[in-house]
Amino acid sequence: MASRNINIHPTGYHPASLTKTSFDIIIIGGGPVANFAEARLAKAGLSVAVVQHELYGGECHFFGCIPSKALLRPIEAFEAARAIDGAREAIGNNKLNVAAVFARRDKIVDVWDDRNWISISNGASGATLVRGFGRIAGVKTVSIQPHGETQKYNIDANVAVIVATGSTHNLPAIPGIESLEKGTELWINRDAVAANSVPENLIILGAGAVGSEMATFYAAIGSKVTLISSTAEILPKVEHEAAKIVRNSLEACGVSVRLSSRVSKIEKQAANSFIVVLSNGETIPGSVLLNATGRRPRTFDFGLDSIGLVGEGQPLKTNASLAVAISPDTQPWLYAIGDVNGLGPTTHMGIYQARIASNAILTFLQNTKPSLNISNPVGINVTEAKDFTNTFPQVVFTEPNIAAVGHTLASAEFAGLKVRAVDSDFNIPGAWLYGDAQPGWARWVIEEKTDRLVGATFCCIEGSEFANASQVAILRGMTLREMVHVVPPFPTRGEIWSALLNAAGF
């Protein structure tokens, strides 16, 4: 990577060093989703090979959720302390120690050295790690091409191949964007979370979770940030009211937000100096452009044509057991978990899918090869995932956080549900005692006919912890009458549950 000279292709674990080329399971990918499947299947007694072409630990551990939240947490803690009498006085006029924030992030990701993570995860599982770019090369066959080499090495799976290759960034077709030097003038998520300097003028293209979180961080440490959204509001997939609260917070911190705006061209002036021209003619000076316009599954250049499938950035379609349909008369052997299948592209949903896919594989072996000496978990009979579409939880780690699960009011109505919104602010003792400077806001989306909860959004300080209870309620089909018996501890922010029940008339 140009911005930090991070070596994303360490040496070792070369396929030429393998003592065998046949394994029960081959997993292509080495992030947390792959790690979960690897550990579960290896613990059961299967031989597992993990093929990873970059740092073992994957995007999430080194360039996604982990480093971004490591950067954002000090801001959250600092602002929480400044909101409390006694702590505020101790802080005085001091500001965040930016160098210490970066150092903490570096420590958490082991300064982008994957040996520790290999020891913790791969070492504990007993699986075989192989470095190189993995491709499907036929039925249950994977080719491995080490970085910088042309030779490919084939290995075979006795039982199944699991694809957990994740996703990668999109590059928008904007005239002039090619003139920006990657890693120094043109950032992707990797550069933004790995940087150890503060851009003077940071322009962020895309106001989804990544764009909004990085606007939160870099504005807090001194960048002049412009956030450009092509939609009428930032964070278009969440409740409009929650997105507006976050936008107001960003603007109060100095972020300049451009809504319903598109970039028509980029004009480079000098090193780390360029002009972004919007479609309305407005010009914005920048020193770094962060491209946060979205991601696509890593299915391109993947050999899927060898088994009659199409990749090239398209998600792999799966059944409820995460098996990829190849032909109707073929026993499932190819599984796709995590971002690569496009179903709830988050690490936590990928880990959920890894559990289901692993269970499906183990159950198949238990039923067809009972003499095989494997030690199965008790719960392997849970072999089909629920419909993820409107049940999985998401968190945006802005200030305040947005935690959401299930439908928004708009998505429920679009789906044809007859629903009503139940709203409340966080004017509750738990929030007062925590010194929440921002009032916070919450919404339940209730199905009219049944009084069932079908969606929930919480926008508040440290709101990341709120989605789980509502997800349980949605999955269990709980009604408001039943939710009355869910008693939140006092005094906590969780009292919002009672406030929402009151707003619903219960």
C-alpha positions in Angstrom: 0.0 0.0 0.0 1.4 3.4 -1.0 0.2 5.3 2.0 2.0 3.2 4.6 4.1 0.7 2.7 2.1 -2.1 4.3 3.0 -5.5 2.9 -0.3 -7.2 2.2 1.5 -10.2 0.7 3.8 -11.7 3.3 5.9 -14.7 2.5 5.7 -18.2 3.9 3.1 -21.0 3.6 3.9 -21.5 0.0 1.9 -24.1 -1.8 5.1 -25.9 -3.0 5.8 -26.7 0.7 2.6 -28.7 1.1 3.1 -32.3 2.1 -0.3 -33.3 0.7 -2.7 -31.9 -1.9 -6.0 -33.4 -0.8 -8.1 -32.1 2.1 -11.6 -32.7 3.3 -12.4 -29.0 3.2 -10.8 -26.1 1.2 -11.7 -22.5 2.2 -10.8 -19.7 -0.1 -10.4 -16.6 2.0 -8.8 -15.9 5.4 -11.0 -13.3 7.1 -13.1 -13.7 10.3 -15.9 -15.5 8.3 -13.4 -18.0 6.9 -11.8 -18.3 10.3 -15.0 -19.3 12.0 -15.8 -22.1 9.4 -12.1 -23.2 9.6 -12.2 -23.6 13.3 -15.6 -25.3 13.5 -14.8 -27.9 10.8 -11.2 -28.6 11.9 -12.4 -29.0 15.5 -14.9 -31.7 14.3 -11.9 -33.6 13.0 -11.9 -32.7 9.3 -8.7 -31.7 7.4 -9.0 -28.1 6.3 -6.9 -26.0 4.0 -7.3 -22.2 4.0 -6.1 -20.4 0.9 -5.5 -16.7 1.5 -3.8 -14.3 -1.0 -3.4 -11.4 1.4 -2.9 -10.9 5.1 -4.5 -13.8 7.1 -7.2 -12.1 9.1 -8.7 -10.5 6.0 -10.3 -7.1 5.3 -12.2 -6.8 8.5 -9.3 -7.4 10.8 -6.7 -5.3 9.1 -8.6 -2.7 7.0 -12.3 -2.8 8.0 -14.3 -3.1 11.2 -11.4 -3.5 13.6 -9.1 -0.6 12.7 -12.0 1.8 12.0 -13.6 1.2 15.4 -10.1 1.4 17.0 -9.9 4.9 15.6 -13.5 5.9 16.4 -13.6 4.6 20.0 -11.2 7.3 21.5 -13.4 10.0 20.0 -16.5 8.4 21.6 -14.7 8.0 25.0 -13.3 11.6 24.9 -16.7 13.1 24.1 -18.4 11.0 26.8 -15.9 12.2 29.4 -16.3 15.9 28.3 -20.0 15.6 28.9 -19.6 14.7 32.6 -18.9 17.3 35.3 -15.7 16.3 37.1 -14.2 14.6 34.1 -14.7 17.7 31.9 -12.7 19.8 34.3 -9.9 17.2 34.3 -9.7 17.4 30.6 -9.8 21.1 30.4 -8.7 22.5 27.1 -6.8 19.4 26.1 -7.5 17.7 22.8 -7.2 14.2 21.6 -3.6 12.9 21.2 -3.8 12.0 17.6 -0.5 10.2 17.6 -1.6 8.0 20.5 -4.9 7.2 18.7 -2.9 6.0 15.6 -0.5 4.1 17.8 -3.4 2.3 19.6 -4.9 1.4 16.2 -1.5 0.1 15.1 -1.2 -2.1 18.2 -4.7 -3.5 17.8 -3.9 -4.7 14.2 -0.4 -5.9 15.1 1.1 -3.2 12.8 -0.3 -5.2 9.9 1.7 -8.3 10.7 -0.5 -11.4 10.5 1.7 -13.8 12.4 0.0 -13.3 15.7 -3.5 -13.8 14.2 -2.2 -16.9 12.5 -1.1 -18.2 15.9 -4.4 -17.4 17.6 -6.8 -18.5 14.9 -5.1 -20.8 12.4 -2.7 -22.2 14.9 -5.4 -23.1 17.3 -7.6 -24.8 14.7 -4.9 -27.0 13.3 -5.9 -26.1 9.7 -3.3 -25.8 6.9 -2.7 -22.2 5.7 -1.6 -21.8 2.1 -0.7 -18.3 0.7 -1.7 -17.4 -2.8 -4.6 -16.4 -5.0 -7.2 -19.1 -5.0 -9.4 -19.9 -8.0 -11.9 -22.6 -8.7 -10.3 -25.0 -11.2 -13.0 -27.6 -11.6 -15.3 -29.7 -9.4 -13.7 -29.6 -5.8 -10.4 -28.4 -7.2 -8.7 -25.1 -6.3 -5.7 -23.6 -8.0 -3.3 -21.5 -6.0 -1.1 -18.8 -7.6 1.4 -17.3 -5.2 1.8 -13.5 -5.3 4.2 -12.4 -8.0 4.5 -15.8 -9.6 2.9 -17.4 -12.7 2.9 -21.0 -11.6 -0.3 -22.4 -10.2 -0.6 -25.3 -7.8 -3.8 -27.5 -7.6 -5.3 -28.9 -4.4 -8.5 -31.0 -4.1 -11.3 -31.2 -1.6 -12.8 -34.5 -0.6 -16.0 -33.0 0.7 -16.5 -29.3 0.0 -15.0 -26.0 -1.1 -16.1 -22.8 0.8 -15.8 -19.4 -0.8 -15.3 -16.6 1.7 -13.4 -14.1 -0.4 -15.4 -11.1 0.8 -15.7 -7.9 -1.3 -13.6 -5.1 -2.7 -14.2 -1.4 -3.4 -15.8 0.1 -6.5 -14.0 2.8 -8.5 -16.4 5.3 -10.0 -16.0 6.4 -13.6 -15.2 10.1 -12.9 -13.1 12.0 -15.4 -9.8 13.0 -13.8 -9.9 10.5 -11.0 -7.1 8.5 -12.7 -4.8 11.4 -12.3 -4.8 11.0 -8.5 -2.0 8.9 -7.0 -3.4 5.9 -5.3 -2.7 5.7 -1.6 -1.6 9.3 -1.2 -4.2 11.4 -3.1 -6.8 8.8 -3.8 -7.8 6.7 -0.8 -10.0 3.7 -0.4 -11.1 2.3 2.9 -7.7 0.6 3.5 -5.8 3.9 3.2 -8.3 5.8 5.4 -8.1 3.3 8.3 -4.3 2.7 8.0 -3.2 6.4 7.7 -1.0 8.0 10.3 -1.4 11.6 9.2 -4.2 14.1 9.0 -5.3 15.3 5.5 -5.7 19.1 5.3 -8.7 18.9 3.0 -10.4 15.5 2.9 -13.2 15.0 0.4 -15.2 11.9 1.0 -17.2 10.5 -2.0 -20.1 8.4 -0.7 -22.1 8.9 2.5 -22.9 5.4 3.5 -21.4 3.8 6.7 -17.8 4.0 5.7 -18.0 7.6 4.4 -19.9 8.8 7.4 -17.7 7.0 9.9 -14.5 8.4 8.4 -16.0 11.9 8.2 -16.7 11.5 12.0 -13.1 10.5 12.7 -11.1 12.8 10.5 -13.2 15.9 11.4 -12.5 15.1 15.1 -8.7 15.0 14.5 -8.5 18.2 12.5 -9.2 17.6 8.8 -11.5 20.0 6.9 -13.9 17.3 5.7 -16.4 17.6 2.8 -18.9 14.7 2.6 -20.5 14.2 -0.8 -23.7 12.2 -1.0 -25.6 11.4 -4.3 -28.7 10.8 -2.2 -31.1 13.4 -0.6 -29.8 12.4 2.8 -26.7 10.7 4.1 -27.0 7.0 5.2 -29.9 6.4 2.8 -30.5 2.8 4.0 -31.4 3.9 7.6 -34.4 5.8 9.0 -34.4 9.3 7.6 -34.7 10.8 11.1 -31.7 9.0 12.4 -29.6 9.9 9.3 -30.6 13.6 9.8 -29.4 13.5 13.5 -26.1 12.1 12.4 -25.8 14.7 9.6 -26.5 17.5 12.0 -23.9 16.2 14.4 -21.3 16.0 11.6 -22.1 19.5 10.5 -21.8 20.7 14.1 -18.2 19.2 14.1 -17.3 21.2 11.0 -18.1 18.7 8.2 -19.5 20.3 5.1 -22.2 18.0 3.7 -23.3 18.1 0.0 -26.6 16.3 -0.5 -28.0 15.2 -3.9 -24.7 15.9 -5.4 -22.5 14.2 -8.0 -18.9 14.8 -9.1 -18.6 15.6 -12.8 -14.8 15.8 -12.9 -11.6 16.1 -10.9 -8.9 18.6 -11.9 -5.5 17.9 -10.4 -3.5 21.1 -9.6 -0.3 19.7 -7.9 0.7 17.0 -5.5 -2.1 16.6 -2.9 -3.9 19.5 -4.5 -6.9 19.1 -6.7 -10.4 20.5 -7.4 -13.6 18.4 -7.3 -16.2 19.8 -9.7 -19.8 19.0 -8.9 -22.5 18.7 -11.5 -24.0 22.0 -10.4 -20.7 23.7 -11.2 -19.5 24.1 -7.5 -15.8 23.5 -7.0 -14.3 22.1 -3.8 -10.5 22.1 -3.1 -9.1 18.9 -1.8 -5.8 17.3 -0.7 -7.1 13.7 -0.4 -10.1 12.0 -2.0 -11.6 9.0 -0.1 -13.6 6.8 -2.4 -16.4 5.3 -0.3 -18.9 4.7 -3.0 -19.6 1.0 -2.3 -18.2 -2.5 -2.7 -18.7 -5.6 -4.9 -18.2 -9.3 -4.3 -14.8 -10.8 -5.0 -15.9 -13.2 -7.7 -14.0 -11.8 -10.6 -11.0 -13.7 -12.1 -12.1 -16.6 -9.9 -12.4 -19.5 -12.3 -16.2 -19.9 -11.9 -16.5 -20.6 -15.6 -14.8 -23.9 -15.1 -17.9 -25.1 -13.3 -20.5 -23.2 -15.5 -21.0 -20.2 -13.2 -20.5 -16.5 -13.8 -18.5 -14.2 -11.5 -16.9 -10.9 -12.5 -18.1 -9.1 -9.4 -21.6 -10.7 -9.2 -22.7 -12.3 -5.9 -22.8 -16.1 -5.7 -26.4 -17.2 -5.3 -27.0 -19.8 -2.6 -29.7 -21.8 -1.0 -30.7 -21.6 2.7 -27.7 -23.8 3.6 -25.4 -21.4 1.8 -24.7 -24.0 -0.9 -24.2 -22.7 -4.5 -26.5 -24.3 -7.0 -24.4 -25.8 -9.8 -26.6 -28.4 -11.3 -29.8 -30.0 -10.0 -28.4 -33.5 -10.0 -25.2 -32.7 -8.2 -24.7 -33.1 -4.4 -23.8 -29.7 -3.0 -20.0 -29.2 -2.6 -19.5 -25.4 -3.2 -20.6 -23.0 -0.4 -20.4 -19.2 -0.4 -20.4 -17.3 2.9 -20.0 -13.6 3.8 -19.9 -10.6 1.5 -19.3 -12.8 -1.6 -22.9 -13.9 -1.6 -24.3 -10.4 -1.2 -26.7 -11.4 1.7 -26.3 -9.0 4.5 -22.7 -8.0 3.8 -21.3 -7.6 7.3 -18.8 -9.6 9.2 -21.4 -10.7 11.8 -23.8 -12.0 9.2 -20.9 -13.8 7.5 -20.0 -15.6 10.7 -23.7 -16.6 11.1 -23.6 -18.0 7.6 -20.3 -19.8 8.4 -22.1 -21.6 11.2 -25.0 -22.6 9.0 -22.8 -23.8 6.1 -20.5 -25.7 8.5 -23.5 -27.4 10.1 -24.8 -28.4 6.7 -21.5 -30.0 5.7 -21.2 -31.8 9.0 -24.8 -33.0 9.0 -24.3 -34.3 5.4 -21.3 -36.3 6.5 -23.1 -37.6 9.6 -25.9 -38.9 7.4 -23.9 -40.3 4.5 -20.6 -41.4 6.2 -21.5 -42.4 9.7 -18.3 -44.4 10.0 -16.2 -41.2 9.6 -14.5 -40.4 12.9 -15.7 -36.8 13.4 -16.7 -35.0 16.6 -19.8 -32.9 15.9 -21.1 -30.0 17.9 -24.5 -30.6 19.5 -26.3 -28.0 17.3 -25.3 -29.2 13.8 -28.9 -29.9 12.9 -29.4 -26.1 12.4 -28.6 -26.3 8.7 -30.8 -23.6 7.1 -30.5 -19.9 7.6 -33.5 -17.7 8.1 -34.3 -15.0 5.5 -31.6 -12.4 6.2 -33.3 -9.7 4.2 -35.1 -7.9 7.0 -33.7 -9.3 10.2 -30.0 -8.8 10.4 -28.6 -6.0 12.7 -26.4 -3.2 11.5 -24.5 -0.5 13.3 -23.0 2.8 12.0 -20.3 4.0 14.4 -20.8 7.7 13.9 -21.4 10.1 16.8 -24.1 9.3 17.7 -24.3 5.6 16.7 -27.1 4.2 14.6 -28.1 0.7 15.5 -30.8 -0.9 13.3 -32.4 -4.2 12.7 -35.3 -5.3 10.4 -37.4 -2.9 8.4 -37.3 0.8 8.3 -40.7 2.4 8.0 -40.1 3.0 4.3 -38.9 -0.5 3.5 -41.8 -2.0 5.4 -44.3 0.0 3.4 -42.4 -0.8 0.1 -42.7 -4.5 1.0 -46.5 -4.1 1.3 -46.7 -4.3 5.0 -49.3 -2.2 6.9 -47.3 -0.7 9.6 -47.0 2.2 12.0 -44.0 3.9 13.5 -43.6 4.3 17.2 -41.0 7.0 18.1 -39.4 8.2 21.3 -36.5 10.3 22.3 -34.0 9.4 25.0 -35.4 11.7 27.6 -34.8 9.0 30.3 -32.8 8.8 33.5 -30.3 6.4 32.1 -29.3 8.9 29.4 -29.3 11.8 31.9 -26.9 10.0 34.2 -24.6 9.1 31.4 -24.5 12.8 30.5 -25.7 12.3 26.9 -25.3 15.7 25.3 -27.4 14.7 22.3 -31.0 13.7 23.0 -31.1 10.5 20.9 -34.0 9.0 19.1 -35.5 5.6 18.6 -38.2 4.0 16.4 -40.1 0.7 16.4 -41.9 -0.3 13.2 -45.0 -2.2 14.2 -47.3 -4.3 12.0 -50.8 -3.0 12.4 -52.8 -6.2 12.2 -50.6 -8.3 14.6 -48.8 -5.7 16.7 -45.6 -7.5 15.9 -42.3 -5.8 15.9 -40.8 -5.8 12.3 -38.1 -3.1 12.6 -36.2 -1.1 15.1 -33.7 1.8 14.9 -31.8 3.5 17.8 -29.8 6.6 17.2 -27.9 7.6 20.4 -24.6 7.7 22.2 -23.1 4.2 22.4 -26.2 2.9 20.6 -24.3 -0.1 19.1 -25.5 -2.3 21.9 -29.2 -1.8 21.2 -29.9 -3.9 18.1 -29.6 -7.4 19.5 -32.7 -7.4 21.8 -34.9 -6.1 19.1 -33.5 -8.6 16.7 -34.5 -11.4 19.1 -38.0 -9.9 19.3 -38.3 -9.7 15.5 -37.0 -13.2 15.0 -39.4 -14.6 17.6 -42.4 -12.7 16.2 -43.0 -10.9 19.5 -46.0 -8.6 19.8 -46.2 -5.5 21.9 -48.3 -7.4 24.4 -45.5 -9.8 24.9 -42.8 -7.1 24.9 -44.4 -5.5 27.9 -42.8 -8.3 29.9 -39.3 -7.4 28.8 -38.1 -5.3 31.7 -35.0 -3.0 31.1 -32.7 -2.4 34.1 -32.9 1.0 35.7 -31.1 3.4 35.3 -29.8 2.5 31.8 -30.2 3.7 28.3 -32.1 0.5 27.9 -35.1 2.2 29.5 -35.9 3.3 25.9 -37.7 0.0 25.7 -40.3 1.2 28.2 -40.5 4.6 26.6 -41.3 3.0 23.3 -44.0 0.8 24.9 -45.5 4.0 26.4 -45.4 5.7 23.0 -47.2 2.6 21.5 -50.0 2.9 24.0 -48.9 -0.1 26.1 
